[in-house]
């Protein structure tokens, strides 16, 4: 198999560009919120986008490397190709790429730290550490049913509020604030992060439903393994409900009806949910995984436009 895939293609597979909506979505929503609030700052927003993408890619490299060396990727895997387990790239090279990518993310983050100060320094280092700890280290989060919490917090709550924060801090905080300047972390930012957190987590839910049997055999104790298919399906629908209820909170608190634009993505959400509720095979759930990523991207764009308007 290694001879059938070019080296460039193998690195693209390892980076898993299909996961980048999970990195871009919180930045898009954070920018839309900032535009609506009059705190949009283009350079911090761009740096947040690049940094988020690098952390996502670094996490993908880490997952590929650590899952392979810990035996979680087997020949029965139904998901997308993993380059270490399939022999496309040597483990040491993927590990080196992981560290270089995280180093690049820290490099971009240096500018954001200058803007956002100590709070962003703490958040940035925690994000990199969590990206490694998801499948690596002495207590891999993804192997103990904590992957969902990791995604919800870091790719939702922190990512959206952090994007809003660095833009607002650039305008309100002065150079290198030691604490959170007034007006830079708002209830609206926290609320806006919930749909992104929910839909990002649903990407992982689909992944875990698809891989439940293999994960159980290799000792990877995801929530799907611990509690079964029914739990994960209820979780998926519950997170969808959170995503689509949140815009109504904004309407109830005084925002215009444009914040309801994400409701236009409901048909796609319903279509993917039907698959998740009835299927367990990779043939059905791999497309559902990609569709959940597309749903996240479409929802984020619609929500950002609604918040901006």
Residue frames relative to the residue before (quaternion, step in Angstrom):
aa qw qx qy qz dx dy dz
X 1.0000 0.0000 0.0000 0.0000 0.00 0.00 0.00
X 0.6221 0.5748 -0.3458 0.4037 3.54 1.03 -0.80
X 0.6745 0.4955 -0.2991 0.4584 3.58 1.12 -0.66
X 0.6411 0.5562 -0.3203 0.4208 3.60 1.21 -0.38
X 0.7250 0.3668 -0.2117 0.5432 3.57 1.25 -0.28
X 0.4373 -0.6942 0.5003 0.2768 3.56 -0.83 0.99
X 0.6332 -0.5471 0.3849 0.3893 3.55 -1.22 0.50
X 0.6334 0.5257 -0.3366 0.4573 3.59 0.97 -0.79
X 0.6582 0.5051 -0.3037 0.4684 3.56 0.95 -0.91
X 0.6239 0.5484 -0.3393 0.4414 3.59 1.02 -0.77
X 0.6721 0.4824 -0.3045 0.4721 3.60 0.96 -0.81
X 0.5990 0.5333 -0.3597 0.4769 3.60 1.10 -0.60
X 0.6327 0.5247 -0.3243 0.4683 3.57 0.99 -0.85
X 0.6647 0.5130 -0.3027 0.4509 3.58 0.94 -0.93
X 0.6727 0.4981 -0.2960 0.4602 3.60 1.00 -0.80
X 0.1869 -0.8343 0.4955 0.1535 3.57 1.27 -0.52
X 0.0631 -0.8482 0.5255 0.0219 3.60 0.53 1.15
X 0.5665 0.6070 -0.3949 0.3934 3.60 1.17 -0.42
X 0.6438 0.5142 -0.3289 0.4614 3.61 1.24 -0.25
X 0.4907 0.7122 -0.4156 0.2813 3.61 1.19 -0.25
X 0.5258 0.6021 -0.4462 0.4023 3.67 1.07 -0.31
X 0.6198 0.5471 -0.3468 0.4429 3.59 1.09 -0.64
X 0.6624 0.4719 -0.2991 0.4990 3.59 1.19 -0.52
X 0.7144 0.4696 -0.2607 0.4484 3.58 0.93 -0.88
X 0.6016 0.6251 -0.3631 0.3399 3.60 0.96 -0.85
X 0.7004 0.4540 -0.3168 0.4505 3.65 0.72 -0.85
X 0.6245 0.5254 -0.3442 0.4642 3.59 1.08 -0.64
X 0.6300 0.5357 -0.3294 0.4556 3.58 0.98 -0.84
X 0.6823 0.4714 -0.2876 0.4791 3.58 0.88 -0.92
X 0.6439 0.5234 -0.3217 0.4560 3.60 0.99 -0.79
X 0.6445 0.5022 -0.3150 0.4830 3.56 1.09 -0.70
X 0.6405 0.5242 -0.3281 0.4554 3.59 0.94 -0.85
X 0.6507 0.5113 -0.3057 0.4708 3.56 1.00 -0.84
X 0.6636 0.5060 -0.3027 0.4605 3.57 0.98 -0.85
X 0.6176 0.5304 -0.3469 0.4657 3.60 1.00 -0.75
X 0.6801 0.4974 -0.2897 0.4540 3.58 0.91 -0.93
X 0.7228 0.4286 -0.2372 0.4874 3.56 1.10 -0.73
X 0.4883 -0.6834 0.4199 0.3439 3.59 1.26 -0.10
X 0.5988 0.5649 -0.3659 0.4342 3.60 1.16 0.50
X 0.3061 0.7751 -0.5056 0.2236 3.61 1.17 0.40
X 0.0098 0.7729 -0.6332 0.0397 3.55 -0.96 0.98
X 0.3847 -0.7965 0.4080 0.2262 3.61 -0.23 1.24
X 0.6860 0.4954 -0.3187 0.4271 3.63 0.82 -0.87
X 0.6624 0.4693 -0.3276 0.4834 3.64 0.86 -0.76
X 0.6277 0.5360 -0.3398 0.4508 3.60 1.04 -0.73
X 0.6623 0.4955 -0.3027 0.4735 3.59 0.95 -0.87
X 0.6526 0.5065 -0.3160 0.4665 3.58 0.94 -0.84
X 0.6270 0.5299 -0.3328 0.4641 3.59 1.04 -0.75
X 0.6490 0.5184 -0.3151 0.4591 3.59 0.99 -0.81
X 0.6775 0.4790 -0.2924 0.4754 3.59 0.86 -0.95
X 0.6599 0.5129 -0.3081 0.4545 3.57 0.92 -0.88
X 0.6514 0.5130 -0.3141 0.4624 3.58 0.97 -0.84
X 0.6498 0.5137 -0.3183 0.4610 3.58 0.98 -0.83
X 0.6599 0.5063 -0.3088 0.4613 3.58 0.97 -0.83
X 0.6423 0.5044 -0.3268 0.4756 3.60 0.99 -0.76
X 0.6352 0.5238 -0.3299 0.4619 3.59 1.02 -0.78
X 0.6816 0.4746 -0.2910 0.4749 3.60 0.87 -0.93
X 0.6351 0.5247 -0.3283 0.4621 3.58 0.99 -0.79
X 0.6404 0.5115 -0.3136 0.4795 3.57 1.04 -0.79
X 0.6324 0.5279 -0.3318 0.4597 3.59 1.03 -0.75
X 0.6338 0.5091 -0.3233 0.4844 3.58 0.99 -0.80
X 0.6514 0.5214 -0.3133 0.4536 3.58 0.95 -0.90
X 0.6514 0.5158 -0.3159 0.4581 3.58 0.93 -0.88
X 0.6512 0.5238 -0.3113 0.4524 3.56 0.93 -0.93
X 0.6991 0.4761 -0.2676 0.4614 3.56 0.87 -0.98
X 0.7460 0.4276 -0.2518 0.4440 3.59 0.62 -1.09
X 0.6181 0.5350 -0.3584 0.4508 3.62 1.01 -0.70
X 0.6640 0.5107 -0.3065 0.4520 3.57 1.01 -0.81
X 0.7307 0.4317 -0.2683 0.4557 3.57 0.75 -0.97
X 0.6881 0.4435 -0.2898 0.4959 3.59 1.21 -0.36
X 0.5460 -0.6765 0.3661 0.3318 3.57 1.29 0.18
X 0.4391 0.7131 -0.4551 0.3027 3.59 1.17 0.32
X 0.6825 0.4028 -0.2791 0.5422 3.60 1.23 -0.38
X 0.0228 -0.8115 0.5827 -0.0382 3.56 -0.56 1.20
X 0.6942 -0.4585 0.3475 0.4326 3.56 -1.33 0.02
X 0.6428 0.5314 -0.3174 0.4512 3.60 1.25 -0.36
X 0.3899 0.7481 -0.4667 0.2655 3.58 1.27 -0.04
X 0.2454 -0.7903 0.5502 0.1116 3.58 -0.90 1.01
X 0.5731 0.6198 -0.3731 0.3850 3.58 1.24 -0.13
X 0.7492 -0.3690 0.2938 0.4650 3.51 -1.34 -0.27
X 0.6695 -0.5401 0.3401 0.3800 3.57 -1.18 0.63
X 0.1826 -0.7372 0.6408 0.1118 3.54 -1.09 0.85
X 0.4360 -0.7679 0.4084 0.2311 3.57 -0.59 1.16
X 0.6497 0.4998 -0.3372 0.4631 3.60 1.04 -0.63
X 0.6902 0.4876 -0.2848 0.4524 3.58 0.79 -1.02
X 0.7213 0.4324 -0.2498 0.4799 3.58 1.05 -0.72
X 0.5186 -0.6817 0.3907 0.3372 3.59 1.27 -0.03
X 0.4064 0.7330 -0.4634 0.2878 3.58 1.22 0.27
X 0.7848 0.0650 -0.0174 0.6160 3.60 1.06 -0.75
X 0.5299 -0.6391 0.4547 0.3225 3.57 -1.01 0.79
X 0.6042 -0.5947 0.3884 0.3611 3.61 -1.02 0.77
X 0.6543 0.5267 -0.3270 0.4331 3.60 0.89 -0.88
X 0.6430 0.5231 -0.3300 0.4517 3.59 1.03 -0.71
X 0.6583 0.4935 -0.3105 0.4762 3.58 0.98 -0.82
X 0.6317 0.5224 -0.3322 0.4665 3.58 1.01 -0.76
X 0.6428 0.5109 -0.3185 0.4736 3.59 1.01 -0.84
X 0.6455 0.5181 -0.3170 0.4630 3.59 0.98 -0.84
X 0.6015 0.5597 -0.3495 0.4503 3.56 1.08 -0.74
X 0.7017 0.4642 -0.2765 0.4643 3.58 0.79 -1.02
X 0.6514 0.5155 -0.3226 0.4537 3.59 0.97 -0.80
X 0.6558 0.5088 -0.3136 0.4612 3.57 1.01 -0.81
X 0.6575 0.4838 -0.3120 0.4860 3.58 0.96 -0.80
X 0.6142 0.5359 -0.3481 0.4630 3.59 1.08 -0.67
X 0.6373 0.5132 -0.3214 0.4767 3.59 1.03 -0.79
X 0.6293 0.5290 -0.3334 0.4615 3.58 1.03 -0.78
X 0.6452 0.5016 -0.3146 0.4828 3.59 1.03 -0.80
X 0.6164 0.5505 -0.3408 0.4482 3.58 1.07 -0.72
X 0.6551 0.4759 -0.2994 0.5048 3.57 0.97 -0.86
X 0.6550 0.5451 -0.3025 0.4269 3.53 1.02 -0.85
X 0.5232 0.6380 -0.4168 0.3815 3.58 1.19 -0.42
X 0.6408 0.5013 -0.3163 0.4879 3.57 1.02 -0.79
X 0.6693 0.5014 -0.3057 0.4552 3.58 0.91 -0.90
X 0.6146 0.5335 -0.3439 0.4684 3.59 1.10 -0.65
X 0.6233 0.5328 -0.3390 0.4612 3.58 1.02 -0.76
X 0.6879 0.4600 -0.2698 0.4924 3.57 1.11 -0.74
X 0.8164 0.3152 -0.1235 0.4678 3.54 0.77 -1.11
X 0.4284 -0.7552 0.4215 0.2618 3.57 1.26 -0.11
X 0.8465 -0.1903 0.1469 0.4751 3.52 -1.27 -0.55
X 0.6320 0.5359 -0.3710 0.4193 3.67 0.86 -0.74
X 0.6898 0.4579 -0.2887 0.4807 3.60 0.93 -0.82
X 0.5771 0.5644 -0.3765 0.4546 3.60 1.09 -0.59
X 0.6787 0.4860 -0.2860 0.4704 3.57 0.88 -0.94
X 0.6774 0.4949 -0.2900 0.4605 3.58 0.88 -0.98
X 0.6634 0.5219 -0.3098 0.4376 3.58 0.92 -0.88
X 0.6842 0.4682 -0.2889 0.4787 3.57 0.87 -0.91
X 0.6349 0.5231 -0.3277 0.4646 3.58 1.05 -0.73
X 0.6390 0.5331 -0.3247 0.4495 3.59 1.02 -0.76
X 0.6562 0.4898 -0.3084 0.4841 3.58 0.97 -0.84
X 0.6586 0.5114 -0.3101 0.4568 3.58 0.90 -0.91
X 0.6684 0.4927 -0.3004 0.4694 3.58 0.97 -0.83
X 0.6088 0.5613 -0.3490 0.4388 3.58 1.08 -0.69
X 0.6657 0.4652 -0.2848 0.5092 3.57 1.09 -0.74
X 0.7067 0.4872 -0.2640 0.4400 3.57 0.89 -0.98
X 0.4664 0.6847 -0.4528 0.3294 3.61 1.20 -0.22
X 0.8107 0.0666 -0.0401 0.5803 3.60 0.97 -0.83
X 0.7052 0.4393 -0.2659 0.4889 3.61 1.24 -0.15
X 0.6503 0.5364 -0.3799 0.3809 3.51 -1.34 -0.06
X 0.7190 -0.4793 0.3000 0.4041 3.57 -1.31 0.09
X 0.7870 0.1621 -0.0906 0.5884 3.61 1.18 -0.44
X 0.1371 -0.8352 0.5267 0.0789 3.62 0.37 1.21
X 0.4764 -0.7102 0.4387 0.2760 3.57 -0.63 1.11
X 0.6897 0.5067 -0.2840 0.4323 3.56 0.89 -0.95
X 0.6620 0.5101 -0.2976 0.4616 3.58 1.21 -0.49
X 0.7453 0.3734 -0.1991 0.5153 3.58 1.25 -0.24
X 0.6483 -0.5746 0.3083 0.3930 3.57 1.12 0.63
X 0.5739 0.6071 -0.3715 0.4050 3.58 1.26 0.28
X 0.3978 0.7388 -0.4655 0.2815 3.58 1.26 0.06
X 0.6381 0.5382 -0.3275 0.4426 3.56 1.01 -0.81
X 0.6454 0.5085 -0.3128 0.4764 3.57 1.01 -0.82
X 0.6242 0.5489 -0.3277 0.4491 3.58 1.00 -0.87
X 0.6936 0.4662 -0.2845 0.4698 3.59 0.80 -0.99
X 0.6526 0.5309 -0.3238 0.4328 3.60 0.86 -0.94
X 0.7163 0.4537 -0.2519 0.4665 3.55 0.91 -0.95
X 0.7931 0.3682 -0.1929 0.4451 3.58 0.62 -1.13
X 0.7497 0.3579 -0.2212 0.5108 3.62 1.00 -0.71
X 0.7110 0.3794 -0.2581 0.5329 3.56 1.30 0.11
X 0.7963 0.3368 -0.1911 0.4646 3.55 0.07 -1.31
X 0.7435 0.4100 -0.2366 0.4724 3.57 0.68 -1.09
X 0.6715 0.5291 -0.3150 0.4121 3.58 0.90 -0.90
X 0.6937 0.4527 -0.2869 0.4812 3.61 0.89 -0.86
X 0.6983 0.4502 -0.2884 0.4760 3.58 0.77 -0.97
X 0.6280 0.5371 -0.3343 0.4533 3.60 1.09 -0.66
X 0.6344 0.5197 -0.3267 0.4698 3.57 1.02 -0.78
X 0.6606 0.4843 -0.3069 0.4846 3.56 0.94 -0.86
X 0.6431 0.5623 -0.3191 0.4104 3.55 0.95 -0.93
X 0.7023 0.4716 -0.3050 0.4373 3.62 0.74 -0.98
X 0.6319 0.5103 -0.3429 0.4720 3.59 1.10 -0.58
X 0.6815 0.4742 -0.2928 0.4744 3.56 0.88 -0.91
X 0.6436 0.5274 -0.3245 0.4498 3.59 1.02 -0.79
X 0.6053 0.5635 -0.3551 0.4359 3.59 1.08 -0.68
X 0.7340 0.4013 -0.2196 0.5020 3.56 1.13 -0.66
X 0.8097 0.3208 -0.1213 0.4762 3.57 1.00 -0.81
X 0.7269 0.5340 -0.2368 0.3610 3.55 1.10 -0.64
X 0.4106 -0.6791 0.5107 0.3308 3.60 1.09 -0.46
X 0.6911 -0.4830 0.3385 0.4177 3.58 -1.30 -0.02
X 0.8756 -0.0715 0.0176 0.4774 3.55 -1.03 0.98
X 0.0285 -0.8172 0.5756 -0.0095 3.61 0.40 1.17
X 0.4194 -0.7162 0.5067 0.2332 3.56 -1.02 0.83
X 0.7761 0.1402 -0.0930 0.6078 3.55 1.23 -0.40
X 0.6824 -0.4865 0.3422 0.4248 3.60 -1.26 0.04
X 0.3442 -0.7525 0.5174 0.2180 3.62 -0.49 1.10
X 0.6058 -0.5749 0.4079 0.3688 3.55 -1.11 0.66
X 0.8169 0.2663 -0.2095 0.4667 3.56 -0.99 0.90
X 0.6137 0.5838 -0.3492 0.4008 3.59 1.24 -0.01
X 0.7304 0.2113 -0.1807 0.6239 3.58 1.28 -0.26
X 0.0255 -0.8403 0.5383 -0.0583 3.55 -0.39 1.26
X 0.6348 -0.5123 0.4138 0.4041 3.55 -1.29 0.30
X 0.6226 0.5437 -0.3424 0.4466 3.59 1.05 -0.71
X 0.6392 0.5158 -0.3296 0.4655 3.59 1.00 -0.77
X 0.6505 0.5048 -0.3171 0.4706 3.58 0.97 -0.83
X 0.6629 0.4986 -0.3057 0.4675 3.58 0.95 -0.85
X 0.6605 0.5176 -0.3080 0.4482 3.59 0.96 -0.85
X 0.6226 0.5574 -0.3437 0.4284 3.57 1.17 -0.48
X 0.5667 0.6587 -0.3789 0.3185 3.60 1.12 -0.58
X 0.6729 0.4730 -0.3344 0.4601 3.65 0.82 -0.77
X 0.6361 0.5147 -0.3322 0.4692 3.59 1.00 -0.77
X 0.6378 0.5223 -0.3210 0.4662 3.58 0.96 -0.86
X 0.6777 0.5098 -0.2934 0.4413 3.57 0.90 -0.95
X 0.7249 0.4364 -0.2583 0.4662 3.59 0.78 -0.99
X 0.6007 0.5366 -0.3595 0.4711 3.59 1.11 -0.59
X 0.6520 0.5055 -0.3095 0.4728 3.57 0.98 -0.84
X 0.6248 0.5536 -0.3424 0.4312 3.58 1.05 -0.69
X 0.5519 0.5721 -0.4025 0.4540 3.59 1.15 -0.46
X 0.6760 0.4794 -0.2831 0.4827 3.57 0.96 -0.89
X 0.6086 0.5605 -0.3559 0.4344 3.59 1.02 -0.75
X 0.6564 0.4937 -0.3131 0.4768 3.59 0.90 -0.90
X 0.6308 0.5396 -0.3213 0.4557 3.56 0.96 -0.88
X 0.7139 0.4649 -0.2591 0.4550 3.58 0.89 -0.93
X 0.5964 0.5315 -0.3591 0.4825 3.59 1.14 -0.57
X 0.6564 0.5154 -0.3070 0.4574 3.57 0.92 -0.91
X 0.7824 0.3636 -0.1688 0.4766 3.58 0.88 -0.97
X 0.3159 0.8067 -0.4757 0.1525 3.61 1.23 0.04
X 0.6994 0.4751 -0.2964 0.4441 3.60 0.76 -0.96
X 0.6674 0.4864 -0.3034 0.4753 3.59 0.93 -0.87
X 0.6497 0.5197 -0.3225 0.4515 3.58 0.95 -0.86
X 0.6392 0.5231 -0.3265 0.4595 3.58 0.99 -0.81
X 0.6735 0.5058 -0.2949 0.4512 3.57 1.00 -0.83
X 0.7507 0.3871 -0.2109 0.4920 3.59 1.08 -0.69
X 0.5826 -0.6355 0.3527 0.3638 3.59 1.25 0.17
X 0.4669 0.6511 -0.4589 0.3840 3.58 1.21 0.39
X 0.1697 -0.8516 0.4938 0.0459 3.57 -0.18 1.32
X 0.0090 0.8022 -0.5936 0.0642 3.57 0.40 1.23
X 0.6702 -0.4760 0.3571 0.4436 3.58 -1.25 0.15
X 0.6103 0.5462 -0.3529 0.4523 3.59 1.07 -0.65
X 0.6558 0.4875 -0.3042 0.4897 3.57 1.04 -0.75
X 0.6871 0.5028 -0.2882 0.4382 3.58 0.86 -0.93
X 0.8461 0.2153 -0.0540 0.4847 3.56 0.79 -1.03
X 0.5744 -0.6545 0.3496 0.3457 3.59 1.25 -0.01
X 0.7288 -0.4494 0.3155 0.4091 3.51 -1.40 0.20
X 0.6515 0.5354 -0.3401 0.4162 3.59 0.86 -0.90
X 0.6350 0.5292 -0.3317 0.4547 3.58 0.92 -0.86
X 0.6912 0.4881 -0.2880 0.4484 3.57 0.83 -1.00
X 0.6464 0.5097 -0.3253 0.4652 3.58 1.04 -0.67
X 0.6271 0.5030 -0.3279 0.4961 3.57 1.05 -0.73
X 0.6200 0.5424 -0.3278 0.4625 3.57 1.04 -0.82
X 0.6516 0.5235 -0.3172 0.4481 3.59 0.89 -0.92
X 0.6951 0.4612 -0.2771 0.4768 3.58 0.83 -0.99
X 0.6382 0.5352 -0.3304 0.4439 3.59 0.99 -0.78
X 0.6642 0.4877 -0.3011 0.4799 3.58 1.00 -0.79
X 0.5973 0.5323 -0.3586 0.4809 3.59 1.10 -0.62
X 0.6439 0.5264 -0.3227 0.4519 3.58 0.94 -0.88
X 0.6308 0.5282 -0.3311 0.4620 3.60 0.96 -0.83
X 0.6570 0.5262 -0.3121 0.4405 3.57 0.93 -0.92
X 0.7728 0.3848 -0.2064 0.4606 3.58 0.85 -0.93
X 0.5938 0.5287 -0.3779 0.4744 3.60 1.24 -0.11
X 0.5844 0.6420 -0.3647 0.3365 3.58 1.01 -0.80
X 0.6503 0.5159 -0.3629 0.4234 3.69 0.78 -0.75
X 0.6187 0.5476 -0.3569 0.4359 3.60 1.09 -0.60
X 0.5668 0.5691 -0.3859 0.4539 3.59 1.18 -0.50
X 0.6527 0.5109 -0.3186 0.4599 3.58 0.97 -0.82
X 0.6295 0.5100 -0.3354 0.4807 3.59 1.02 -0.73
X 0.6715 0.5135 -0.2969 0.4440 3.58 0.93 -0.92
X 0.7271 0.4108 -0.2386 0.4956 3.59 1.13 -0.58
X 0.7538 -0.4616 0.1972 0.4241 3.56 1.19 0.45
X 0.5245 0.6180 -0.4388 0.3878 3.62 1.19 -0.03
X 0.5881 -0.5970 0.4217 0.3463 3.55 -1.25 0.47
X 0.6862 -0.5052 0.3475 0.3913 3.53 -1.30 0.26
X 0.5029 0.6604 -0.4351 0.3489 3.61 1.19 -0.23
X 0.5854 0.5819 -0.3841 0.4138 3.61 1.14 -0.44
X 0.6021 0.5527 -0.3596 0.4502 3.58 1.27 -0.12
X 0.3515 0.7624 -0.4803 0.2539 3.61 1.23 0.10
X 0.6060 0.5678 -0.3863 0.4014 3.67 0.94 -0.59
X 0.5344 0.6299 -0.4152 0.3810 3.60 1.17 -0.38
X 0.5440 0.6187 -0.3951 0.4064 3.58 1.22 -0.36
X 0.6710 0.4948 -0.3023 0.4621 3.60 1.19 -0.42
X 0.3842 0.7591 -0.4593 0.2553 3.60 1.26 0.00
X 0.6334 0.5250 -0.3712 0.4305 3.68 0.86 -0.71
X 0.6440 0.4963 -0.3291 0.4803 3.61 0.97 -0.75
X 0.6353 0.5300 -0.3291 0.4552 3.59 0.97 -0.85
X 0.6676 0.5014 -0.3042 0.4587 3.59 0.91 -0.88
X 0.6443 0.5330 -0.3202 0.4453 3.56 1.00 -0.82
X 0.6807 0.4700 -0.2905 0.4810 3.58 0.89 -0.92
X 0.6299 0.5479 -0.3377 0.4346 3.59 0.97 -0.83
X 0.6174 0.5464 -0.3533 0.4420 3.60 0.98 -0.76
X 0.6557 0.5025 -0.3114 0.4696 3.58 0.99 -0.81
X 0.6750 0.4997 -0.2998 0.4526 3.57 0.85 -0.96
X 0.6826 0.5073 -0.2848 0.4423 3.59 1.03 -0.77
X 0.7895 0.3355 -0.1600 0.4883 3.59 1.15 -0.43
X 0.7533 0.4012 -0.2006 0.4810 3.61 1.14 -0.47
X 0.1408 -0.7798 0.6017 0.1003 3.54 -1.29 0.46
X 0.5970 0.6067 -0.3596 0.3823 3.60 1.19 -0.33
X 0.6041 -0.5719 0.4221 0.3604 3.53 -1.23 0.51
X 0.5980 0.5833 -0.3607 0.4147 3.58 1.06 -0.72
X 0.7249 0.3981 -0.2347 0.5108 3.59 1.06 -0.71
X 0.7515 0.4415 -0.2269 0.4345 3.57 0.89 -0.91
X 0.5419 0.5869 -0.4236 0.4272 3.61 1.13 -0.31
X 0.6671 0.4501 -0.3161 0.5024 3.65 0.90 -0.76
X 0.6274 0.5332 -0.3418 0.4531 3.62 1.05 -0.69
X 0.6097 0.5473 -0.3406 0.4612 3.56 1.12 -0.70
X 0.6706 0.4779 -0.2941 0.4852 3.57 0.91 -0.90
X 0.6575 0.5154 -0.3132 0.4517 3.58 0.99 -0.81
X 0.6173 0.5238 -0.3504 0.4710 3.60 1.08 -0.61
X 0.6186 0.5242 -0.3317 0.4822 3.58 1.11 -0.68
X 0.6550 0.4948 -0.3059 0.4823 3.58 1.00 -0.83
X 0.6152 0.5409 -0.3402 0.4617 3.57 1.07 -0.74
X 0.6350 0.5281 -0.3194 0.4646 3.57 0.96 -0.87
X 0.6771 0.4955 -0.2955 0.4569 3.58 0.87 -0.96
X 0.6814 0.4888 -0.2918 0.4601 3.58 0.88 -0.95
X 0.6364 0.5207 -0.3206 0.4702 3.56 0.98 -0.85
X 0.6635 0.5240 -0.3114 0.4338 3.59 0.86 -0.98
X 0.6589 0.5003 -0.3101 0.4684 3.58 0.92 -0.89
X 0.6744 0.4925 -0.2999 0.4611 3.59 0.85 -0.95
X 0.6629 0.5030 -0.3026 0.4647 3.58 0.96 -0.87
X 0.6427 0.5270 -0.3176 0.4563 3.57 0.97 -0.86
X 0.6485 0.5021 -0.3166 0.4766 3.58 0.94 -0.86
X 0.6625 0.5107 -0.3064 0.4542 3.57 0.92 -0.90
X 0.6660 0.4911 -0.3014 0.4738 3.59 0.96 -0.82
X 0.6508 0.5237 -0.3156 0.4501 3.57 1.00 -0.83
X 0.7055 0.4651 -0.2615 0.4664 3.58 0.99 -0.82
